């Protein structure tokens, strides 16, 4: 039986979606994407649901894309060792920008459902929320963070660009967005609060209760009021930041970054020494993430 990636539970009018692959740091896989997309769509269609709460089990909220399958997939495409990477004559194909956009766009459009939701969405974050994890969480309407939460986008150093840069600017302002996107540096929950990335920081042991209490408090408001207010605020964000255009450009550039010479070299190195070691080598000059702890999760 396949392990679930997202567990769904109801608490009165609050629909709780829990990332439930703790041993894998809730890393992103196609299964993860599909289960979250389905859960969000179902919550939108259920008139009994007023608020959506996203949280996670384990030591990390989400450590980003699973590099085991994603680097391997690019390696196969570039060498023509599987059907997707060859043409009808068996010749290795060059990178297909449109196909890549469809692939990564399916992930980005799933995360965008958290922003586009007509029902308020809350994310409760603890531990690592890095790389692709930020792509998800920064789309939520409200973010509560535990003191242990750490954010960052280390793939900006090589092999990635955030799929929706507008989220970074909207949450932390242009200067801070540039500072953290250009370096890939991590930032703490306290720093996130100071920049306005998160609504509140609480002790780890209080995060679940505080997030649920906030969700239940919001759910006291009639559903039609919640949806009208949410739509009105979403409209402000859409006109101010143009999320759709930002996602399109972000996903295109993400594909370019993964298929640049540096990106190809990173994949080649991952195939040789393993993706965890390749990540450590990438981050070693910066002295952060895994360089400070042997328990550092993958990207």
N, C-alpha and C positions, 0 to 999 in steps of 0.2 A: 504494500500500500504506500502510495506517494505521500511524503510528509507535506502537510500544509505549510504555506508561506505566510498566509494571513488568516487569523482566526476572527470570526465575527460573533459578537454577542450584543444583546440588547439590555439596556438598563432603563426601563421606562421609555421615554422619548429620545434617549441618547443611544446612538448606534456606535459601538466600540469596535474598531478595527485594530487588531494587535498583530504586529509582525512577530512571528513565532518560530524562527529558526535561530535560536540563541547560540548554538554551537558554531554556526557559520556567520555570526555577527550580523545576521539579517542582511547579508549581501544580496544585491539585485541580480535576479535571473529572469529569463522569459516567463517562468512560472509565477514568480513574484509579481511581475508586471500584470499578467493576465488576471491573477486572483485579486489584486488591488483594484484594477479597472472594473471588474465585475462587482466587487463589493461596493465601490463608490457609485456605480450605476444603480445598483439595487437600492442603496440608501436614498438616492435621489427620487426613485419611483415609489418608495414606501411612504405613504402619507402619515404614518404613525411616527416617523423619524423626524425630529426637529433639529438635532445637532449631531455632528459626526466627530468622534474623538479617535485620533490615531496615536497609538503608543506601541511599545515594543517590549519583548522579553529579552533577558540576557544582559551581558556586560556592555553592549553597544546598541544604540537605536538603529543605525544602519551605517556600515562601513563602506558603502558605495557599491559599485559594480563588482561582481565576482570576476576577478582577473583570470581565474583558471579557465573559464569557458570563453571569455571575451578575447583574451590574447590568443588563445588557441584557434578561435574562429578566424581572426584576422590572419594568423599564420597559415591556415589552410587556404584562405582566399588568395593570399599572395603567392603561394607555391603551387596552387592548382592541384592539391591532393584530395579534393573532394568535389562533388558535383557542382557545388555553388561557385567554386573557384576556377572552373574550366568552361571552354566553349564546346560546341558539338564535335570538334576535332580533337579534344583533349588538351588543347593549348591553354596555358594559364592566362586568365583574364586580368586586365588592368582594373584598378579600382573604379567602380561605378558609383558616381556621386549621387545619382538619383536613387539607386537601390539602397545605398547607405542612408540617405535621408529618410527613406521609408522605414528602414530598420530602426534607427535611433529615434526617429520621430514618433514611432509607436510607444516608446518609453516616455518621451517628453510629453506627449499628449495625455498619457495616463496621469503623470504627476500634475499636469495642468488642471485636471478635474478637481483637485483640491481648491484651486483658486476660482474656477468657474462655477463651482457648486452654488446653488441657490440657497443651500442650508449652511449655516456657520460651520466651519471646520477648525478644529483645535488639534495641535500636535503637542504631545508631551514627550520631551526629549531628554535622554540621559546618555552618558558615555559618549563614545565616538558617534558623530553625525558628520561624516566627511565625504568629499568627492560627490558621487551620485546621491548620497544621503541628503546633501544640501539641496540638490535639484528637487527632491521630493518635499522636504520640510518647508523650504522657503515659499512654497505655493500655498501653505495653510494660511487661513485668515488670522489665526492667533497661535503663538508658540509659547509654551511654558517650558522652562529648562530646569533640570536638576543641577546642583552645584558641580556634578561630575561631567556635565556636558562639555564637549569640545567640538568645534566646528572648523572647517577649512576645506580647501580645494587643491590638494597637492598635485593632481594631474595637470594643473596649469603649468607645472615645471616641465612636463613633457607628456604627450599622449592625451591631451584633453582640453576642452573649453567648456565652461558651464553651459548647459542646454538652454537656460533662460536668464541671461545676464540682467534683465530688468529687475528680477527679484533681489539681486544684490544691491542695486542702486536704490530701489524702493525701500529696502529695510535698513540700510546703513549709510546712505548718502554716497555721492559720487567719489569723494576723496577716499573714504574708507573702502569702498568697493574696489577702486584702483589699487589701493595698498595691499589688500589681501588677495585679490585675483592675480595681480602681477607677480606676487611672491609665492603663492600657495601656502603661506604660513597659516598655522592653526590659531584660533582664538578661543578664549575661555567663555564660560557662561557669563561671568561677571563682565567681561569685555562686550559680549553680545548684548547684555542689558544696557550698558552704557551707550552703545551705538544705536539702540532701538531695534535690534534684530529680534529680540524676544520681549514678551510682555512682562515676564516675572521670572525670578530665579528662586528656587526653594530647595531645602535639604532633600537629598535623594529619597529618604524614607517617607517624605511627605508628597512627592510628585504625583503619584497615582491618585491619592485622595484629593489633592488640590485641583488637579485637572478635571476629575469627575465632578467635583463640587461646582466648578465654574461651568462645565457643560450643563449640569442640571439646573443651575441658576438661569442660564441663558434660555434653557428649554421651558422655563416658566412663562415666557412670552408666547403669545399665540403664533402658530406656525406661519400664518400669512404675514404677520408683522415682521417676523424674522427674515422671511424670504424677500420682502420688499426692501428692507434695510440692507440686506446682503447684496441684492441686485444693484441698489443705488450706489453702494460703496465700491462694488466691483466695477461699475461703470466709470467711476472716478479713476480707478487704477488703470482701466483699459484705455481711457483717453489720455492719461498723463504719461503712461509708459509703453503703450502699444505692445502688450505681451505676445500677441501672435507673431508680429514681425520680429521681436526679440528672440522668440523660440526658433523661428525659421533660420535666422542668421546664426544663432548659437549652435543649432544642430548641424548646419552646414560646416561651420568652422570647427566643430568638434570632430567631424569626419576628416576634414583637412588635416587637423592636428594629429589624428591617429595614423594618417597615411603620408605624413611628411617624412623626410629622411630620418629625423630624430625619432619620430613615432615608430617607423619601421625598425630602426635599430633597437628600440626599447622592446618591441615584440620579439625580435631575434634573440636578444639577451634573455628575455623571459623564458624562451624555449630552451635555452642552454643551461641556465642556472636556476630556473624556477621563478615564478612571478613574485613570490615574497622577497627573494633576494634581489631581484631587479628593482623592486620598489625601495628596498633599503638602500641600494646604491644610488638611486635617484634622489632620495631625501637626505643622504648622509652629509652632503656639503652644508645643508641648512641646520643640522643638529636638532631636528624635531621629530615628531611622531615616533616611529620605531627606534630612533636613535636614543631615546630617553627611557624606553621600556621594552623589555623582551615580550611583553604581552600585546604589542601593537597589532591591531587587526589589519586586514588587507584593505585596498582602496575600493 
